[in-house]
Each structure stands twice: as structure tokens, then as C-alpha cells.
Amino acid sequence: MDQKNKTKIQYIRERMLEQQGEARIVRKIIMIVMLVIVVVAACVGIGGYLYVQSALKPADPDNQKIQEVEVPIGSSVGNISTILAEQGIIKNAKIFKYYIKFKNESGFQAGNYKLAPSMSLPEIIKSLKTGKVVMDAQLKITIPEGKQLVQIANIIAEKIDKNPDDVFKQMNNKAFINQMQAKYPDLLTDEIYGKNVRYPLEGYLFPATYDFYEEKPSLESIVTEMLKKTEEVLAQYKDELDEQHFTNHTMLTLASLIEEEATAKVDRDMISSVFFNRMKIDMPLQTDPTVLYAKGQHQDKVLYKDLEVNSPYNTYKNKGLTPGPIANAGTMSIEAALNPATSDYLYFLATSTGEVVFAKTLDQHNQNKAKYITNKK
């Protein structure tokens, strides 16, 4: 083999070795790139999975504070998801939207909802479908009809483990009341600061059972819920209020007198008619509960000397209604105040059995007292 052929073969061999080296490098690069792609894809997949899993959990498991969420009529699933995300009830609007589609959920209702960031997605969906809160209440506060502000303060204080005097003091704090006025200006008008009104919020905290989803809600949130309930109830009677030319304050005052005089065996509209009949002829209402309220103490019986107590709340010494409510009235007393019966009665008294006996004249009333009270002693 001549030198020329040797050189050519050597060149070919070197070229082949060079190509093999380049191929190995290319294969190595491809393997590295593929490995990087696989790792990145795995990381993205795991990250995405963890992100979705996180988004499917409650927005804040420790935050049980209830928020008002309004779902307008005609809202799509996307709209609802956005609303919930903006208010911090869920973590991610898109994930919630796809979750609903995946679960094939539908039938959401428009309205105002009480939701909390600690709620799970199934709980939120159930609420939106049923229109009800599905969380278990952490605290229930029941305010019976006829309770006065000081008694309500005691009930609240016991439930939230606070000093009753401190709770009562805060409920009468001017800054606190002004804060409530800012929330409910149509309900809490300046009449609550009228001349001789003893406690501005007296009679405005509606008797009901209230559910709270925090173990120890603030006094502000508790009173806010009670005032909200009062406003909702009174809204149902707007036409009757206008017809009677009543303000909220006047009506609640009259309703509180009826509430305090009523027994389980009486038609409250009859008691209301007596009060209306007396006011028409400028006759004092002369109702014993106002005397006890004026004295600021509980008594089983009002004595004649008590009738002389010097107070604008004493309806034996002052004509017309008291300066403000003397207790919180329930629905029946509110309806009686707005719709009194038609009667000629000016007097009534409760018997020992709880029956209420009415009379048109003082003579008849005295006869009833002799029959049902004096002779029963």
C-alpha cells in the first residue's frame, strides 16, 4: 500500500473517530436535556399538584370569623368563584370553579350568605345550594322577650366570660353607640339620645337566639347581629309604621310597655287598645312596669308609695309614653303596638291565674280588683 493510500485511510479513520466522539457528545447532551425536561416536568407536576391540593383546603382553617357574602341574582359559577376569592373565603377562584365542574355541582342560590375562611369547599357549596350556614355554631346566645339592657348585658357577659359591669358600661359608651349608629343609621336615629332617655340601646336588641361561629366573639359583633335582626324585623312593618305615624323609637317604646304588661293568657292587642284609648283622651298610662323601671330595681309588687317616684319614666306622674323603651319587645308585642284592637276599655288588671280582666270605667276596675285581687288575699 503506497503512502498516499495510507494517508487516506488514516484520514477516514480519524474522521470516523471524530464523528463517533461528536455523536457521543450529542447523545449526552440529549440525555441531559431530556433529564432536565423530566425533572422540570416532575417539579411542575408536583408543584401543581401541591398547589391544587392547597387551593382545595380552607382558606384559613383558624379563621372562623363570619363574613357577609352577597351572591347577586344571575351570578355564574365564575362570578361566584371570584366573589368568594376576593373576600378571602376561598384561596383560588379558578380552582374552585373547576372543582365545582368536576363535582358536577349546580343549583346555587342568590342571596346573602354568612361564610368563614375556615369552611371547607363542600361546606361552602352546601351553603350556596341550601341558602343556610352549615357550620356548627361555637356559641349560642338566647335573649328572651322582655329583658332589659342590664339583663342582656349579664347574659352576654356570662357567655363570653366578661365582667357584666364592663359589658354594660361598653354598651352605653357614647363612642360604641356612635359606631353602631354608623352601621344602622335608619334604625338608631338621634331619638335614642332624646331627653331623659336612660340607655340609648334599650329596647333595640331583638329577643332571639343568635349563633356565633367564634368561641368568644367581640361585644361589637354580638350587638351588631342583634341590631341587624331588629332592623330586619322592623323592615317587615314599614307600612304599618307609616300608617300609625310611628318612628321606630316610638313604636319600640309602646311595644316594650305591652311586653312588660302582657301575660301568656292575654291578647296583647287588647292591652295596646287600652294604651291607645288613654293617650287619645290625654290620660296617664299608669302602667306598673314603668314605675319599676323608674326605680331601677326588681319588685314582685308595686306599692302605693312607689307611684310617687320622681322620674320621667313613671307613667303615673307623666302622661304619654316613656322617653324610650323599658325592655326589648318580641314580635307579638310589636304587632300589637301597630295593630291595636278596637275597644272602649281604659283599665285592665292581671289575676292570680294570669288572666287579664278589662274594664271601661274606674268603678268597674275597682270591682275587678276587689273580686280578683283583694278578696283573693
Disulfide bonds with the S-S distance in Angstrom:
none
